[in-house]
Amino acid sequence: MPLLGAHTSIAGGLEKALERGRVTGCEVVQIFTGSSRQWRSPRIGPREIEAFREARKRTAVQPIAVHTHYLINLASPRSAVFERSLIAFANELERTALLGIPYLVMHPGAHLGSGERTGLKRLTGALDRMLERSENRSSTVLLETTAGQGTGLGYRLEHLAEIIQGGAHGDRLGVCLDTCHAFAAGYDFRGASGYSRFMESFDRVVGLERLRMFHINDSKTPLGSRIDRHEHIAEGRIGLRALARFIRDPRFARHPFILETPKGKDEDGRDWDERNLIAS
């Protein structure tokens, strides 16, 4: 069976994410290691690391991935943002290693008007530079598929293939497939034949061996909208049947599936993560 979980808050301490995951029925969790929208993150000290390790044993919930914060843009043509992104990404790699987490998920960034080819080349070079210098040799960097809003990169499978194949450290890169993003980018996998075509395209362009993890989300917006709006499972434009094909695909029997659906509680006071996990 696939490993099911959710992106879980670290409010009150990194270890709290694992405790929250256990309460909602997660087998795995994805976390930020600091604020998702600030350049600086607090240092992770020995006490935080030990508390995290103890919670890991106590809860049996596995922290499967760290998600980089949203300000990082390794494709930016703006030198100040690019340099800050390099520093922040190096920090994310270090923090992921300190916590012993296998995957670091990142958005490929945005070219901000410089053009897709230029943006992809800049991103690929930056990843080469960061992976060459990093002491973290145990975590795989996962490029997340995107919806293609604005000048965002990563909304085409060809973008991901170019980044992985064009750099010197492609063996340390993989893909996190976000179902909402792929659908909004124009990939229609809702029917059985559509799903087969999409998977065949992924294998041909990127390679299924690169697909390591899923963000399993429904979409508020229609196919090809290029707008990133996540929805609860079975309540969006994709639907439960289409999402279930990913989860039931025997090729992904041990892959982690992480919810990034809206948080909070439903009309009955039930946690939405718990409800969405059951629906999945």
N, C-alpha and C positions, 0 to 999 in steps of 0.2 A: 504494500500500500504506500502511496505517496506520503510525504511528511507534511502535515498541514499546520499552519500557524498564521501569525499576523505581525504587522509592524506594531511594536509595543513601546509605550512611554517609559522613559528612564527618570521621570520626576521622582525626586527623593533619593536617588542613587541608582547606579547602573544595575545593581542586583534586583531592584524593584521590577524591572522589565520582565525578568524570569518569573518572579512571583505572580505578576499580573497575567503572564502567559499561562501559568498553571491554572489559575482560577477560571480563565475563559476556555480552557481545554486545548491549548496549543501544545504541539509536539516540538515546534521550532519557533523562533522569533527573529525578527529583524529589528535593529535598533539604530538610532543615532548615538554617537558617543558624547555629544555635546549639543549645543543649540543648532537647529537646522538652518538658522538664518543669521548667524553671526560668524565673523571670520575667526575669532579667538575661541578656543575651547579650554576649559579648566584642565590642569594636569591630572593624569590618572596616576595616583600614587600606589604604594604597596598595599595600603589598607583597602583601597577600592578594588584592587585586583583580587585580593584574598576574599573579600566579601562576595565578589562576583563568582569566583570559583566555588565557594561554599554553597551559594544559591544554585549554581549549576548542578551540583551533586544532590542537593536537598530537593529540588523541584523536578529533576530529570528532564527539564526543558532545555533544548539545545539552542544556543545563540548561533544561528547559521550565517547571518550576514550583518555587516555594518553598511549603512547607506551614507554616502558622503553628504555634507551639507549642501544647500542649494545655491550658494554664492559662487562655488567653484566653477570656472569656465576655462578649461584648458585649450579652447579654440578661439579665445578672445583676441582680436587684433589690437586691443587697448593694452599697452604695455604694463600699466599699473595694475590692472585687474589680472592680467596674465601672470605677473610675478607673484602677486598675492595668492593666486590659485595654485601655483607651483608649491609654495610654502604650505598652504593648507592641505593640499593633496598628500604631500610628504608626511604631514602630521597625521592624516587619516590612516595612511599605511602603517605608521608606527603604532597608533592606538589599536588598530585591528590586530596587529601582532601581539601586543601586550595582553590582550584579552583572549588570545588563542582562538580567534574566529576565522573560519576558512574563506569567506567571501567578502569582498568589498565592492559594493554596487555603486556605479556612478552614471550620471547622465553625460552623454557625449559633449554637451555644451552647445553653444550657438556661435555662428560666424559673424553675426552683427553687421551684415552688409558686405563683408569681405569676399563672400562667395563660398559655396559648398566645398569646392576643391581646395581652396586656400585654407578653410577652416579645418577640414579633415587632415590636411598635411600638417598643420600646426598642432593639432591634437595628437596625432600619431608621434610626432617628434617629442612632444612633451611627455607622453607616456614612456617612450624609450628612455628619456632622460631620468624620469622619476624611478622607473623600475630598475635601471642600471645602478642607481645610487642607493636604493633602499636596502636595508638589512632584512626586511620582511620577505623571506623566500617561501613562506608557507601559505600565504593567502593569495587566492586568484582574484584578479580584478574583473568584474562583470560589467560589460557595457549594457545599459538598459535600453531597450527599444523605446522610442519616444513617439509622441503624437504629431510632431512636426509643427508645433505652434511657432509663429514668427519666423526667425532664422535658425531654429533649432536643428541640430544634426541628429542622426540616428533613427530617423523615421523610415528609412529604406533599408532593406536587408543588405543592399550593396554598400551602404555606408559602413555597416558593421564589418563586412568582409574586407573592405579597404583598410580599415584601422588594424584589424587582426593580421592581415596578410602583408601589410605595408611596413610594419615595424620590425624591430630586431628581437622583440620579446613576445611574439604572438603566442608562445607556449604558456605564458602566464596570464592570458586573457581568455575570457569566455563571455557568454551572453545571458542576461536575465530578460526573459520575454514577459512584458507587461501586456496582458490581454486587452485592457482598455486602450492603451496607447496604440497597439498594432491595429485595432479596429478603427480608431479615429484616424490613423494614418492611411487607411484605405484597404487593408487586408480583410477580405470577407471570408471568415472561416465558420460561418454559422451552420451551413448544411454539411452533410457527410462528404459530399464531393468537394465543397469549398475547403473543408478542413484538410482533406487529402492533398489538394493542390497547394495549400499554404505550407504544409509540412514538407512536401516535395520541393517546393521553392526554397524553403529554409535550408534543407539538406544540400541542395544543389549550390546555393549561393554562399552560405556560411558554413554548413556542416552541422548535423545534429549532435555530433560529439562536443561541439562548443556550447550547446544549450545546457546550462547547469542548474537553472533556477527559474521559477515563475513568480510574477506578481499576478495573482488571480483576482481580477476586478471586472465588474460590469461597467457599462459606459452610459453616462447621461446623454451624450451627444451621438448623432447618427454616423453611419459609416462614412469615412473620408472627410469628416468635419474639420480635422486638424486642430481640434480643441480637446484639451485634457481635462475631463471631468469624470471622476470615479463615481460609481453608483453601487448600492448594495447588490449582492448576488441575487439574480433572477428578477431584479426590479429595473433593469436598464434595457438598452437597445440590443445587447448581445444575447441575453437569456441563459437560463440554466442549462438547457440541453447542449448548447454550443460550448459553454465553459466546462461541462462535465466530460466532454471528449478529451480535453487535455489531461484531466485528472485520471481518467480511466484508460488512457493510452498505456499499454504495457511497457513501451519504451521509456516512460517516465515514472515507473513504479516506485523508485526510491528518490525521486527529485523533490526538493522542497517547494511547496506552494504557499506563498505569503499573501495574506489579505492586506490591501491598502484601502479598504472601503471606509466610508465615513464612520467616525467614532460616536460614542454616546450610548444612549439607551432607547429602546423602542417604546411604543405606547403602553406596553405591559411592564415596563421597568427592567427589561432584560437587556444585557449588554449586547450591542450590535455585533461585536466580534464573535461572541458565542453563537449568536443566531446565524451569522454568515458562515461560520465553520460547519455548523450542522447542515446548512443548505448546500454547502459544497460537497 
